[in-house]
């Protein structure tokens, strides 16, 4: 049964993870790849950002039965307030438009 706390939490299940690929001229270059969070955790990825605003995320892993599945939440409230997937954005009634994070993860 879902509690009030569960309903008032963000549950971001798809994130971007930082990967690297070989450049044409040699060496590596970083890039961001979209992944389901549970797959990223199995793959042991360590750098995450929001797929919509590029903001920093806090990851919650699920290890026990009865605990919500692995999910992520925005670290900064401002990101949640102006990100299309943010809980505070969804609750807003002032007609705000989504925008990129003021402090995106590079």
Rosetta constraint file for C-alpha pairs under 8 A:
AtomPair CA 2 CA 6 HARMONIC 5.96 0.50
AtomPair CA 2 CA 7 HARMONIC 7.02 0.50
AtomPair CA 3 CA 7 HARMONIC 6.59 0.50
AtomPair CA 4 CA 8 HARMONIC 6.38 0.50
AtomPair CA 5 CA 9 HARMONIC 6.57 0.50
AtomPair CA 8 CA 87 HARMONIC 7.60 0.50
AtomPair CA 9 CA 73 HARMONIC 7.74 0.50
AtomPair CA 9 CA 87 HARMONIC 6.98 0.50
AtomPair CA 10 CA 72 HARMONIC 7.23 0.50
AtomPair CA 10 CA 73 HARMONIC 5.40 0.50
AtomPair CA 10 CA 74 HARMONIC 7.79 0.50
AtomPair CA 10 CA 86 HARMONIC 6.64 0.50
AtomPair CA 10 CA 87 HARMONIC 5.39 0.50
AtomPair CA 11 CA 71 HARMONIC 5.31 0.50
AtomPair CA 11 CA 72 HARMONIC 5.83 0.50
AtomPair CA 11 CA 73 HARMONIC 6.23 0.50
AtomPair CA 12 CA 71 HARMONIC 5.45 0.50
AtomPair CA 12 CA 72 HARMONIC 4.91 0.50
AtomPair CA 12 CA 73 HARMONIC 6.09 0.50
AtomPair CA 12 CA 85 HARMONIC 7.35 0.50
AtomPair CA 13 CA 36 HARMONIC 5.93 0.50
AtomPair CA 13 CA 37 HARMONIC 5.39 0.50
AtomPair CA 13 CA 38 HARMONIC 7.66 0.50
AtomPair CA 13 CA 70 HARMONIC 7.51 0.50
AtomPair CA 13 CA 71 HARMONIC 5.27 0.50
AtomPair CA 13 CA 72 HARMONIC 6.59 0.50
AtomPair CA 14 CA 34 HARMONIC 6.99 0.50
AtomPair CA 14 CA 35 HARMONIC 5.70 0.50
AtomPair CA 14 CA 36 HARMONIC 4.37 0.50
AtomPair CA 14 CA 37 HARMONIC 5.40 0.50
AtomPair CA 14 CA 50 HARMONIC 8.00 0.50
AtomPair CA 14 CA 51 HARMONIC 7.12 0.50
AtomPair CA 15 CA 34 HARMONIC 5.80 0.50
AtomPair CA 15 CA 35 HARMONIC 5.64 0.50
AtomPair CA 15 CA 36 HARMONIC 6.26 0.50
AtomPair CA 15 CA 37 HARMONIC 6.04 0.50
AtomPair CA 15 CA 48 HARMONIC 6.44 0.50
AtomPair CA 15 CA 49 HARMONIC 6.02 0.50
AtomPair CA 15 CA 50 HARMONIC 5.38 0.50
AtomPair CA 15 CA 51 HARMONIC 5.23 0.50
AtomPair CA 16 CA 32 HARMONIC 5.68 0.50
AtomPair CA 16 CA 33 HARMONIC 5.15 0.50
AtomPair CA 16 CA 34 HARMONIC 4.37 0.50
AtomPair CA 16 CA 35 HARMONIC 5.99 0.50
AtomPair CA 16 CA 48 HARMONIC 5.67 0.50
AtomPair CA 16 CA 49 HARMONIC 5.32 0.50
AtomPair CA 16 CA 50 HARMONIC 6.15 0.50
AtomPair CA 16 CA 51 HARMONIC 5.33 0.50
AtomPair CA 17 CA 32 HARMONIC 5.44 0.50
AtomPair CA 17 CA 33 HARMONIC 5.32 0.50
AtomPair CA 17 CA 34 HARMONIC 6.44 0.50
AtomPair CA 17 CA 35 HARMONIC 6.92 0.50
AtomPair CA 17 CA 40 HARMONIC 7.41 0.50
AtomPair CA 17 CA 45 HARMONIC 6.72 0.50
AtomPair CA 17 CA 46 HARMONIC 7.55 0.50
AtomPair CA 17 CA 47 HARMONIC 5.59 0.50
AtomPair CA 17 CA 48 HARMONIC 4.71 0.50
AtomPair CA 17 CA 49 HARMONIC 6.61 0.50
AtomPair CA 18 CA 30 HARMONIC 6.69 0.50
AtomPair CA 18 CA 31 HARMONIC 5.85 0.50
AtomPair CA 18 CA 32 HARMONIC 4.68 0.50
AtomPair CA 18 CA 33 HARMONIC 6.44 0.50
AtomPair CA 18 CA 45 HARMONIC 7.74 0.50
AtomPair CA 18 CA 46 HARMONIC 7.90 0.50
AtomPair CA 18 CA 47 HARMONIC 5.53 0.50
AtomPair CA 18 CA 48 HARMONIC 6.61 0.50
AtomPair CA 19 CA 30 HARMONIC 5.66 0.50
AtomPair CA 19 CA 31 HARMONIC 5.42 0.50
AtomPair CA 19 CA 32 HARMONIC 5.96 0.50
AtomPair CA 19 CA 33 HARMONIC 6.75 0.50
AtomPair CA 20 CA 28 HARMONIC 6.10 0.50
AtomPair CA 20 CA 29 HARMONIC 5.35 0.50
AtomPair CA 20 CA 30 HARMONIC 4.20 0.50
AtomPair CA 20 CA 31 HARMONIC 5.75 0.50
AtomPair CA 21 CA 28 HARMONIC 5.35 0.50
AtomPair CA 21 CA 29 HARMONIC 5.53 0.50
AtomPair CA 21 CA 30 HARMONIC 6.49 0.50
AtomPair CA 21 CA 31 HARMONIC 7.44 0.50
AtomPair CA 22 CA 26 HARMONIC 6.45 0.50
AtomPair CA 22 CA 27 HARMONIC 5.78 0.50
AtomPair CA 22 CA 28 HARMONIC 4.48 0.50
AtomPair CA 22 CA 29 HARMONIC 6.39 0.50
AtomPair CA 23 CA 27 HARMONIC 5.64 0.50
AtomPair CA 23 CA 28 HARMONIC 5.30 0.50
AtomPair CA 23 CA 29 HARMONIC 6.08 0.50
AtomPair CA 34 CA 51 HARMONIC 7.00 0.50
AtomPair CA 35 CA 39 HARMONIC 6.79 0.50
AtomPair CA 35 CA 40 HARMONIC 6.27 0.50
AtomPair CA 36 CA 40 HARMONIC 6.31 0.50
AtomPair CA 37 CA 41 HARMONIC 6.18 0.50
AtomPair CA 37 CA 70 HARMONIC 7.03 0.50
AtomPair CA 37 CA 71 HARMONIC 6.67 0.50
AtomPair CA 37 CA 72 HARMONIC 7.83 0.50
AtomPair CA 38 CA 42 HARMONIC 6.38 0.50
AtomPair CA 38 CA 70 HARMONIC 6.24 0.50
AtomPair CA 38 CA 71 HARMONIC 7.87 0.50
AtomPair CA 39 CA 43 HARMONIC 6.13 0.50
AtomPair CA 40 CA 44 HARMONIC 6.11 0.50
AtomPair CA 40 CA 45 HARMONIC 5.37 0.50
AtomPair CA 41 CA 45 HARMONIC 5.96 0.50
AtomPair CA 48 CA 56 HARMONIC 7.02 0.50
AtomPair CA 48 CA 57 HARMONIC 6.49 0.50
AtomPair CA 49 CA 54 HARMONIC 5.37 0.50
AtomPair CA 49 CA 55 HARMONIC 5.51 0.50
AtomPair CA 49 CA 56 HARMONIC 5.06 0.50
AtomPair CA 49 CA 57 HARMONIC 5.65 0.50
AtomPair CA 49 CA 105 HARMONIC 6.27 0.50
AtomPair CA 50 CA 54 HARMONIC 4.68 0.50
AtomPair CA 50 CA 55 HARMONIC 5.29 0.50
AtomPair CA 50 CA 56 HARMONIC 6.55 0.50
AtomPair CA 50 CA 57 HARMONIC 6.51 0.50
AtomPair CA 50 CA 74 HARMONIC 7.62 0.50
AtomPair CA 52 CA 83 HARMONIC 6.57 0.50
AtomPair CA 52 CA 84 HARMONIC 6.77 0.50
AtomPair CA 52 CA 85 HARMONIC 7.12 0.50
AtomPair CA 52 CA 100 HARMONIC 7.41 0.50
AtomPair CA 53 CA 79 HARMONIC 7.26 0.50
AtomPair CA 53 CA 83 HARMONIC 5.66 0.50
AtomPair CA 53 CA 84 HARMONIC 7.84 0.50
AtomPair CA 53 CA 99 HARMONIC 6.58 0.50
AtomPair CA 53 CA 100 HARMONIC 4.28 0.50
AtomPair CA 53 CA 101 HARMONIC 5.16 0.50
AtomPair CA 53 CA 104 HARMONIC 7.45 0.50
AtomPair CA 54 CA 100 HARMONIC 6.48 0.50
AtomPair CA 54 CA 101 HARMONIC 5.93 0.50
AtomPair CA 54 CA 104 HARMONIC 4.98 0.50
AtomPair CA 54 CA 105 HARMONIC 6.01 0.50
AtomPair CA 55 CA 74 HARMONIC 6.97 0.50
AtomPair CA 55 CA 75 HARMONIC 7.87 0.50
AtomPair CA 55 CA 76 HARMONIC 7.96 0.50
AtomPair CA 55 CA 79 HARMONIC 6.33 0.50
AtomPair CA 55 CA 100 HARMONIC 7.63 0.50
AtomPair CA 55 CA 101 HARMONIC 5.15 0.50
AtomPair CA 55 CA 102 HARMONIC 7.84 0.50
AtomPair CA 55 CA 103 HARMONIC 6.42 0.50
AtomPair CA 55 CA 104 HARMONIC 4.65 0.50
AtomPair CA 55 CA 105 HARMONIC 5.76 0.50
AtomPair CA 56 CA 74 HARMONIC 6.12 0.50
AtomPair CA 56 CA 75 HARMONIC 5.76 0.50
AtomPair CA 56 CA 76 HARMONIC 7.41 0.50
AtomPair CA 56 CA 103 HARMONIC 7.98 0.50
AtomPair CA 56 CA 104 HARMONIC 6.76 0.50
AtomPair CA 56 CA 105 HARMONIC 5.89 0.50
AtomPair CA 57 CA 72 HARMONIC 6.05 0.50
AtomPair CA 57 CA 73 HARMONIC 5.44 0.50
AtomPair CA 57 CA 74 HARMONIC 4.52 0.50
AtomPair CA 57 CA 75 HARMONIC 5.12 0.50
AtomPair CA 58 CA 72 HARMONIC 5.43 0.50
AtomPair CA 58 CA 73 HARMONIC 5.31 0.50
AtomPair CA 58 CA 74 HARMONIC 6.13 0.50
AtomPair CA 58 CA 75 HARMONIC 5.61 0.50
AtomPair CA 59 CA 70 HARMONIC 7.51 0.50
AtomPair CA 59 CA 71 HARMONIC 6.05 0.50
AtomPair CA 59 CA 72 HARMONIC 4.32 0.50
AtomPair CA 59 CA 73 HARMONIC 6.64 0.50
AtomPair CA 60 CA 70 HARMONIC 5.51 0.50
AtomPair CA 60 CA 71 HARMONIC 5.37 0.50
AtomPair CA 60 CA 72 HARMONIC 5.77 0.50
AtomPair CA 61 CA 69 HARMONIC 7.19 0.50
AtomPair CA 61 CA 70 HARMONIC 4.43 0.50
AtomPair CA 61 CA 71 HARMONIC 6.71 0.50
AtomPair CA 62 CA 67 HARMONIC 6.26 0.50
AtomPair CA 62 CA 68 HARMONIC 6.46 0.50
AtomPair CA 62 CA 69 HARMONIC 5.29 0.50
AtomPair CA 62 CA 70 HARMONIC 4.81 0.50
AtomPair CA 63 CA 67 HARMONIC 7.47 0.50
AtomPair CA 74 CA 79 HARMONIC 6.46 0.50
AtomPair CA 74 CA 80 HARMONIC 5.89 0.50
AtomPair CA 74 CA 86 HARMONIC 7.42 0.50
AtomPair CA 75 CA 79 HARMONIC 7.76 0.50
AtomPair CA 76 CA 80 HARMONIC 6.76 0.50
AtomPair CA 77 CA 81 HARMONIC 6.14 0.50
AtomPair CA 77 CA 88 HARMONIC 7.84 0.50
AtomPair CA 78 CA 82 HARMONIC 6.48 0.50
AtomPair CA 78 CA 101 HARMONIC 7.92 0.50
AtomPair CA 79 CA 83 HARMONIC 5.76 0.50
AtomPair CA 79 CA 86 HARMONIC 7.29 0.50
AtomPair CA 79 CA 100 HARMONIC 7.88 0.50
AtomPair CA 79 CA 101 HARMONIC 5.56 0.50
AtomPair CA 79 CA 102 HARMONIC 7.58 0.50
AtomPair CA 80 CA 85 HARMONIC 7.45 0.50
AtomPair CA 80 CA 86 HARMONIC 4.13 0.50
AtomPair CA 80 CA 87 HARMONIC 6.11 0.50
AtomPair CA 80 CA 88 HARMONIC 5.54 0.50
AtomPair CA 80 CA 89 HARMONIC 6.12 0.50
AtomPair CA 81 CA 86 HARMONIC 6.20 0.50
AtomPair CA 81 CA 87 HARMONIC 7.27 0.50
AtomPair CA 81 CA 88 HARMONIC 4.69 0.50
AtomPair CA 81 CA 89 HARMONIC 4.42 0.50
AtomPair CA 81 CA 92 HARMONIC 7.79 0.50
AtomPair CA 82 CA 86 HARMONIC 7.04 0.50
AtomPair CA 82 CA 88 HARMONIC 7.78 0.50
AtomPair CA 82 CA 89 HARMONIC 5.53 0.50
AtomPair CA 82 CA 96 HARMONIC 7.44 0.50
AtomPair CA 82 CA 97 HARMONIC 6.87 0.50
AtomPair CA 82 CA 98 HARMONIC 4.78 0.50
AtomPair CA 82 CA 99 HARMONIC 5.66 0.50
AtomPair CA 82 CA 100 HARMONIC 7.59 0.50
AtomPair CA 82 CA 101 HARMONIC 7.80 0.50
AtomPair CA 83 CA 89 HARMONIC 6.21 0.50
AtomPair CA 83 CA 98 HARMONIC 5.12 0.50
AtomPair CA 83 CA 99 HARMONIC 6.19 0.50
AtomPair CA 83 CA 100 HARMONIC 7.06 0.50
AtomPair CA 83 CA 101 HARMONIC 7.67 0.50
AtomPair CA 84 CA 89 HARMONIC 6.35 0.50
AtomPair CA 84 CA 90 HARMONIC 7.19 0.50
AtomPair CA 84 CA 98 HARMONIC 5.53 0.50
AtomPair CA 85 CA 89 HARMONIC 7.31 0.50
AtomPair CA 85 CA 90 HARMONIC 7.34 0.50
AtomPair CA 86 CA 90 HARMONIC 6.35 0.50
AtomPair CA 87 CA 91 HARMONIC 6.33 0.50
AtomPair CA 88 CA 92 HARMONIC 6.12 0.50
AtomPair CA 89 CA 96 HARMONIC 7.80 0.50
AtomPair CA 89 CA 98 HARMONIC 7.83 0.50
AtomPair CA 92 CA 96 HARMONIC 7.47 0.50
AtomPair CA 100 CA 104 HARMONIC 7.52 0.50
